Amino acid sequence: MGGGRQALGRRNQLSSAIMPPLPASLPHLPIRDASAWDRDAMQRDTSWLHHLTPRQIAEIDTVVEGLRRHQRTLETVTPEDFAFPTLGVFLRRFLWHDLGDRGFGIIRGLPLDRYSTAEACMVYWGMGTHLGIGVSQSPKGERLGDVRSTGADLSDLNARGYQTSAELSFHNDPGDVVGLLCLKKAREGGLSSLVSATSIYNAVLAERPDLLPLLARGFEYNRRGQEARFLQPISDRIPIYASVDGDLSMRYVRQLIETARVKMDMPLPDEEREALDYLDTVTRRPELVLSMMLEPGDMEFANNYTTLHSRTRYEDHADPGQWRHLQRLWLKVAGFRKLDPVQIELDTLSGWSRRDGILPANAPVPDDLIKANPVVTP
């Protein structure tokens, strides 16, 4: 074994001698803050799991009574409909400690048996208003994403993974924070998994630092035909890892990188595919991944810059009324993190970035902005 370690050390020395230098902005030492967690640490310390208290549930009951009285819908509710005296205080602490520091948290115990599905969705949206601003999830301007299988095929270049029952690889979503409310779970499978983007970075830095320049240079992304009128169907290169004033952020959706290359008719070079393949193996390491079954009434929230999420394949019940069903929330949070404008696709003319979600098709866009950004189909 000693000889093997020595040989590995010689290979690492050789790699270090010929590899390109690390981008100056990226950390050159491992990050040891709360966002750099692993599975064992989270299994020992379950402070990320919170249960709604009787008082907080009573506040939700009172809010739901008001929603019924005023005949609110998800499209008509406003932040003023969600006065949560103690729950609101908890949510603000949850935002900065659980999501800002560690990168994720679970809130358990929304009593779905007391509310209709529409009411539960409004409550979930309302809780989100205490964390940030909800952003659109489709060209239809949807406030919540309906996460259930529609029979969509993940091999379709414009398919969205949440509309299938397929296994999803680790990725992060638009918005600063992604949330999931479980309404019904699958007959079998559908585990929700989280992994620390910071711990992944530490592993790459220790084992394959030669790949970091490629990851920092980034990759083009397929916008799946849902881009605003002033955006191209394929993005420019977006860094997988970027750091601003010590805030390291990750952006990664392998499927969108691959389908972008298919649309461009430009296969990934071998060195780029090697980097992505290696990255995928690190995201799946059992010692890094925390997996759980979201039960009905559970709400999962994750920081989209420090945490990746995935889901295992699942099989639905025979009864369509019992099919797996979750609601997804995307939030924009003021002052949440220092971010690289290129990584968040900031459009300087419109002010749009991926933090704003998918712009509704009917969103007003000045004609001169469209003329300044002629769309070129790949």
Backbone torsions as a table, in degrees:
resi	resn	phi	psi	omega
1	MET	NA	-37.1	-179.8
2	GLY	-60.8	-40.6	178.4
3	GLY	-62.5	-37.2	178.7
4	GLY	-63.4	-41.9	179.7
5	ARG	-65.6	-38.0	178.8
6	GLN	-65.0	-40.8	178.9
7	ALA	-64.1	-41.8	177.7
8	LEU	-61.5	-40.6	178.9
9	GLY	-62.3	-39.4	178.5
10	ARG	-65.6	-40.0	179.0
11	ARG	-64.3	-40.4	179.2
12	ASN	-64.5	-39.5	178.6
13	GLN	-63.7	-40.7	179.4
14	LEU	-65.1	-44.2	179.1
15	SER	-60.1	-42.6	-179.4
16	SER	-63.4	-31.2	-176.3
17	ALA	-72.6	-28.4	-173.9
18	ILE	-110.6	-9.8	-174.7
19	MET	-75.6	151.8	175.9
20	PRO	-66.8	154.4	-177.9
21	PRO	-66.0	151.0	175.0
22	LEU	-63.6	142.3	173.3
23	PRO	-54.9	137.6	-173.3
24	ALA	-59.3	-31.9	-175.1
25	SER	-77.1	-20.7	-177.3
26	LEU	-78.8	147.4	178.4
27	PRO	-61.6	135.8	178.1
28	HIS	-97.4	-3.0	176.8
29	LEU	-126.8	153.9	179.1
30	PRO	-58.4	146.9	177.8
31	ILE	-91.4	130.3	-174.7
32	ARG	-119.8	28.7	179.5
33	ASP	-89.8	-173.0	-173.3
34	ALA	-64.7	-21.6	-178.7
35	SER	-76.1	-12.0	-178.4
36	ALA	-95.2	69.0	-176.9
37	TRP	-104.7	166.0	172.5
38	ASP	-132.8	178.0	-174.2
39	ARG	-60.5	-48.0	-176.3
40	ASP	-60.8	-41.3	-179.9
41	ALA	-61.8	-40.1	-178.5
42	MET	-75.7	-25.4	175.7
43	GLN	-76.7	-28.8	176.5
44	ARG	-78.1	-40.1	-176.6
45	ASP	-114.8	100.1	-176.1
46	THR	-97.0	30.5	178.4
47	SER	-66.6	-8.8	176.3
48	TRP	-77.5	-11.5	-178.1
49	LEU	-102.5	116.6	-177.1
50	HIS	-117.2	141.0	176.7
51	HIS	-109.8	130.9	175.0
52	LEU	-59.3	135.8	-179.4
53	THR	-85.9	160.9	176.1
54	PRO	-54.5	-37.8	179.5
55	ARG	-66.9	-41.2	178.8
56	GLN	-66.0	-38.9	177.7
57	ILE	-66.4	-36.8	176.8
58	ALA	-61.8	-38.5	177.4
59	GLU	-64.8	-39.3	177.5
60	ILE	-64.6	-42.7	177.7
61	ASP	-56.5	-44.3	-179.6
62	THR	-62.9	-42.0	178.6
63	VAL	-62.7	-44.3	-179.0
64	VAL	-62.4	-38.3	176.0
65	GLU	-58.3	-40.5	177.6
66	GLY	-66.9	-38.9	178.4
67	LEU	-62.6	-41.2	178.6
68	ARG	-66.3	-42.8	-175.9
69	ARG	-63.9	-37.9	-177.9
70	HIS	-95.5	4.8	176.8
71	GLN	54.3	46.3	179.9
72	ARG	-73.5	153.8	170.3
73	THR	-125.6	170.8	179.2
74	LEU	-60.1	-30.0	-178.4
75	GLU	-79.8	-20.3	-174.5
76	THR	-108.9	-11.0	-179.7
77	VAL	-66.9	152.2	177.4
78	THR	-128.7	164.6	177.5
79	PRO	-55.2	-29.0	-178.9
80	GLU	-67.0	-16.0	178.6
81	ASP	-77.5	-7.5	-170.7
82	PHE	-123.5	70.9	175.9
83	ALA	-83.7	105.7	-180.0
84	PHE	-117.7	89.9	-174.7
85	PRO	-56.0	-54.9	-179.1
86	THR	-92.1	-35.6	178.7
87	LEU	-63.8	-37.2	178.7
88	GLY	-62.8	-40.6	177.3
89	VAL	-62.8	-44.2	178.2
90	PHE	-60.7	-43.9	-176.4
91	LEU	-64.1	-37.7	178.5
92	ARG	-67.6	-38.3	175.3
93	ARG	-67.0	-40.6	177.2
94	PHE	-58.6	-41.3	-179.1
95	LEU	-59.7	-51.5	-172.0
96	TRP	-83.1	-29.7	-179.6
97	HIS	-88.6	-58.3	-176.4
98	ASP	-69.7	-49.2	-175.1
99	LEU	-86.2	-39.7	-179.1
100	GLY	-73.6	-38.9	-177.2
101	ASP	-92.3	-68.0	-177.1
102	ARG	-70.9	-43.4	179.0
103	GLY	113.4	-5.1	178.0
104	PHE	-165.0	167.7	175.6
105	GLY	-170.1	155.9	177.8
106	ILE	-120.0	133.5	173.0
107	ILE	-114.4	121.7	-171.4
108	ARG	-113.2	145.8	166.9
109	GLY	108.4	18.7	174.2
110	LEU	-66.3	119.7	-173.3
111	PRO	-77.6	86.2	-175.1
112	LEU	-63.3	-23.8	-178.9
113	ASP	-68.7	-15.9	-180.0
114	ARG	-89.2	-16.8	-170.9
115	TYR	-126.6	154.9	169.7
116	SER	-72.7	166.3	177.1
117	THR	-59.5	-41.8	179.9
118	ALA	-62.6	-39.7	179.0
119	GLU	-67.4	-41.5	178.1
120	ALA	-61.3	-39.2	179.2
121	CYS	-66.1	-39.8	177.9
122	MET	-65.2	-40.9	177.3
123	VAL	-60.2	-44.4	-179.4
124	TYR	-61.7	-46.5	176.4
125	TRP	-58.6	-43.5	-178.3
126	GLY	-64.3	-38.1	174.6
127	MET	-62.6	-37.5	178.2
128	GLY	-62.4	-30.9	179.8
129	THR	-66.2	-18.9	175.7
130	HIS	-85.0	-8.0	178.5
131	LEU	-104.8	-36.8	-176.5
132	GLY	-175.6	-156.5	-179.4
133	ILE	-108.6	123.1	177.4
134	GLY	-69.4	138.7	-179.2
135	VAL	-120.3	158.8	-175.2
136	SER	-65.1	143.3	-177.9
137	GLN	-110.9	2.8	179.2
138	SER	-163.3	167.9	175.4
139	PRO	-61.0	-14.6	176.6
140	LYS	-81.0	-7.2	180.0
141	GLY	78.8	26.9	-176.5
142	GLU	-64.1	131.5	178.1
143	ARG	-75.5	-35.4	177.1
144	LEU	-123.8	145.9	175.9
145	GLY	-92.5	129.2	-178.8
146	ASP	-83.9	100.1	-173.0
147	VAL	-91.8	96.1	174.5
148	ARG	-161.7	159.7	-176.5
149	SER	-72.4	129.3	174.7
150	THR	-110.0	6.4	-175.6
151	GLY	87.0	6.3	179.2
152	ALA	-63.2	150.1	-178.7
153	ASP	-103.2	122.9	-176.7
154	LEU	-64.1	-18.4	179.2
155	SER	-77.3	-13.7	175.5
156	ASP	-64.6	130.3	-174.6
157	LEU	-61.3	-25.2	-179.7
158	ASN	-108.2	11.0	-179.0
159	ALA	-70.6	148.0	174.2
160	ARG	-108.1	129.5	-170.5
161	GLY	-57.6	-32.9	-175.1
162	TYR	-70.1	-10.9	178.1
163	GLN	-93.2	9.6	178.7
164	THR	-122.5	171.2	173.8
165	SER	-103.8	10.3	-176.9
166	ALA	-73.1	160.1	171.9
167	GLU	-65.8	137.0	177.8
168	LEU	-109.2	132.0	177.2
169	SER	-73.9	166.4	-177.8
170	PHE	-65.8	136.4	-176.6
171	HIS	-161.2	174.7	168.1
172	ASN	-130.6	162.8	-171.6
173	ASP	-105.6	169.6	168.7
174	PRO	-63.7	169.7	-176.1
175	GLY	83.4	161.7	178.4
176	ASP	-77.3	-34.8	-177.8
177	VAL	-131.8	138.7	172.4
178	VAL	-113.7	137.4	177.9
179	GLY	-126.6	151.3	175.9
180	LEU	-132.6	129.2	172.2
181	LEU	-107.9	122.6	178.9
182	CYS	-86.7	120.5	174.5
183	LEU	-97.6	-43.4	177.0
184	LYS	-144.3	142.7	177.2
185	LYS	-103.1	164.3	-176.4
186	ALA	-72.2	164.0	173.8
187	ARG	-63.7	-38.7	-179.5
188	GLU	-151.9	137.1	177.3
189	GLY	83.2	-165.5	-179.1
190	GLY	82.2	29.8	176.3
191	LEU	-63.9	140.5	174.6
192	SER	-94.7	132.1	-177.1
193	SER	-128.0	145.6	179.0
194	LEU	-129.7	149.4	175.5
195	VAL	-146.1	145.6	-177.5
196	SER	-79.2	122.0	175.1
197	ALA	-64.0	-30.6	178.7
198	THR	-68.5	-43.3	178.5
199	SER	-65.5	-35.3	175.5
200	ILE	-62.4	-44.5	179.0
201	TYR	-59.9	-44.5	179.9
202	ASN	-59.2	-38.0	179.5
203	ALA	-68.1	-43.6	178.6
204	VAL	-63.4	-43.1	-179.8
205	LEU	-60.3	-38.8	-177.8
206	ALA	-77.6	-34.9	-169.7
207	GLU	-107.2	-38.9	-177.1
208	ARG	-137.7	60.1	179.5
209	PRO	-61.4	-20.0	178.6
210	ASP	-64.6	-18.6	-179.3
211	LEU	-86.4	-16.5	-174.3
212	LEU	-62.2	-38.1	175.9
213	PRO	-59.3	-37.6	177.3
214	LEU	-66.8	-43.0	-179.0
215	LEU	-66.8	-34.7	178.7
216	ALA	-74.3	-31.2	176.6
217	ARG	-67.5	-40.2	171.6
218	GLY	92.4	-173.1	-172.2
219	PHE	-143.1	155.8	174.9
220	GLU	-75.2	150.5	179.6
221	TYR	-121.9	139.4	173.3
222	ASN	-78.5	125.7	180.0
223	ARG	-90.9	7.0	169.4
224	ARG	58.0	30.0	176.7
225	GLY	71.2	13.5	-177.9
226	GLN	-114.6	17.5	-177.9
227	GLU	-76.6	153.4	174.3
228	ALA	-64.4	163.6	-173.4
229	ARG	-64.8	-20.6	-178.7
230	PHE	-97.8	7.1	179.9
231	LEU	-109.2	150.8	176.3
232	GLN	-77.5	154.8	177.3
233	PRO	-62.3	-27.4	178.2
234	ILE	-120.0	133.4	-179.7
235	SER	-74.7	167.3	165.2
236	ASP	-71.0	179.7	178.0
237	ARG	-65.1	133.0	-179.5
238	ILE	-119.3	124.2	-179.5
239	PRO	-62.1	137.9	171.4
240	ILE	-74.0	-42.1	174.7
241	TYR	-120.2	134.4	174.8
242	ALA	-146.1	150.5	-178.6
243	SER	-134.9	134.9	177.4
244	VAL	-130.4	116.6	178.8
245	ASP	50.3	41.1	176.2
246	GLY	89.5	-7.8	176.7
247	ASP	-90.6	105.1	179.3
248	LEU	-88.0	129.4	-179.3
249	SER	-128.3	147.8	179.4
250	MET	-119.2	140.5	174.0
251	ARG	-131.7	118.3	-175.6
252	TYR	-155.7	120.9	170.2
253	VAL	-141.3	96.0	-174.5
254	ARG	-58.0	-40.8	-177.9
255	GLN	-58.4	-40.4	-178.0
256	LEU	-73.0	-28.2	174.3
257	ILE	-69.0	-46.0	-178.4
258	GLU	-65.0	-46.6	-177.4
259	THR	-70.7	-27.1	173.7
260	ALA	-62.0	-43.1	-179.3
261	ARG	-67.1	-34.1	176.1
262	VAL	-64.9	-45.9	179.6
263	LYS	-64.2	-34.0	179.9
264	MET	-80.8	-11.5	-175.0
265	ASP	56.3	42.8	-179.5
266	MET	-135.9	95.9	-179.9
267	PRO	-57.9	148.9	177.0
268	LEU	-64.2	135.8	172.6
269	PRO	-60.5	154.2	-176.0
270	ASP	-56.3	-41.6	-176.6
271	GLU	-68.1	-32.8	177.9
272	GLU	-73.0	-40.5	177.3
273	ARG	-64.0	-39.2	177.5
274	GLU	-60.6	-42.1	-179.5
275	ALA	-63.5	-43.6	-179.4
276	LEU	-69.5	-38.9	178.2
277	ASP	-62.7	-42.9	178.1
278	TYR	-63.4	-43.8	179.3
279	LEU	-58.8	-42.2	179.7
280	ASP	-62.7	-39.2	179.7
281	THR	-65.0	-35.3	179.0
282	VAL	-68.8	-41.4	-178.6
283	THR	-61.7	-24.7	-176.0
284	ARG	-97.0	3.6	-178.3
285	ARG	-62.3	125.0	-175.4
286	PRO	-56.5	-33.0	-178.0
287	GLU	-71.9	-13.5	179.9
288	LEU	-101.0	-24.6	-168.6
289	VAL	-91.7	129.6	173.9
290	LEU	-104.9	117.8	-178.4
291	SER	-117.3	147.6	-179.5
292	MET	-156.2	158.6	172.1
293	MET	-96.4	119.1	175.3
294	LEU	-75.1	123.3	179.2
295	GLU	-92.7	155.5	176.6
296	PRO	-52.8	129.0	-176.2
297	GLY	96.6	-6.7	176.2
298	ASP	-82.6	143.6	176.5
299	MET	-126.5	119.2	179.5
300	GLU	-105.5	133.9	177.0
301	PHE	-128.5	141.9	179.8
302	ALA	-142.3	143.8	174.2
303	ASN	-76.2	119.3	-174.7
304	ASN	-74.2	0.0	179.2
305	TYR	-107.2	-22.8	-177.1
306	THR	-118.9	-1.3	-176.8
307	THR	-139.6	135.4	170.7
308	LEU	-104.9	152.3	178.3
309	HIS	-130.3	159.0	178.2
310	SER	-152.9	179.1	179.4
311	ARG	-149.6	139.6	176.1
312	THR	-78.8	160.3	176.2
313	ARG	-60.0	151.1	179.6
314	TYR	-139.5	161.2	174.9
315	GLU	-117.6	130.3	-178.0
316	ASP	-84.5	165.2	173.7
317	HIS	-68.8	160.8	177.4
318	ALA	-66.8	-34.3	-179.4
319	ASP	-81.0	115.6	-179.7
320	PRO	-57.0	-27.5	178.8
321	GLY	-68.0	-13.5	179.2
322	GLN	-109.7	11.0	-178.7
323	TRP	-63.2	151.2	178.0
324	ARG	-53.7	133.3	-174.7
325	HIS	-149.5	120.2	175.7
326	LEU	-127.5	160.6	173.0
327	GLN	-117.4	134.2	-176.9
328	ARG	-110.2	140.3	-178.6
329	LEU	-124.5	132.6	172.7
330	TRP	-113.1	131.3	-176.0
331	LEU	-124.8	142.1	170.8
332	LYS	-106.2	127.3	-172.9
333	VAL	-118.8	121.5	-179.1
334	ALA	-67.3	134.1	175.7
335	GLY	66.8	20.4	-173.2
336	PHE	-71.8	-37.3	-171.3
337	ARG	-166.4	151.6	172.4
338	LYS	-83.9	127.1	-169.0
339	LEU	-127.7	145.2	175.4
340	ASP	-74.9	122.3	-178.6
341	PRO	-57.2	-33.5	-179.9
342	VAL	-69.9	-39.6	-177.4
343	GLN	-66.9	-31.9	179.6
344	ILE	-96.1	9.9	176.4
345	GLU	58.0	40.2	-179.6
346	LEU	-63.0	123.8	174.9
347	ASP	-95.8	110.7	-171.7
348	THR	-67.9	-26.7	-179.5
349	LEU	-74.0	-42.4	-176.6
350	SER	-95.9	-23.5	-174.4
351	GLY	85.9	-3.1	179.3
352	TRP	-72.4	145.4	167.6
353	SER	-144.4	173.5	-179.0
354	ARG	-62.5	-17.2	175.7
355	ARG	-63.8	-21.3	-177.9
356	ASP	-91.0	6.5	177.9
357	GLY	72.1	-155.7	-179.0
358	ILE	-97.8	115.9	-175.6
359	LEU	-63.2	135.5	174.8
360	PRO	-58.0	147.1	-178.3
361	ALA	-62.0	-28.3	-178.9
362	ASN	-94.1	10.4	178.3
363	ALA	-64.1	134.4	-179.3
364	PRO	-66.2	128.4	178.6
365	VAL	-130.7	121.7	-179.5
366	PRO	-57.5	140.1	-179.4
367	ASP	-58.6	-37.5	-177.6
368	ASP	-67.8	-25.5	177.4
369	LEU	-71.0	-41.0	178.5
370	ILE	-65.9	-41.5	-179.7
371	LYS	-65.5	-31.2	-179.7
372	ALA	-76.4	-13.6	-178.1
373	ASN	-131.2	67.7	179.9
374	PRO	-60.4	129.6	-177.1
375	VAL	-80.6	130.5	179.0
376	VAL	-113.4	120.4	-179.5
377	THR	-79.7	129.1	-178.7
378	PRO	-70.3	NA	NA
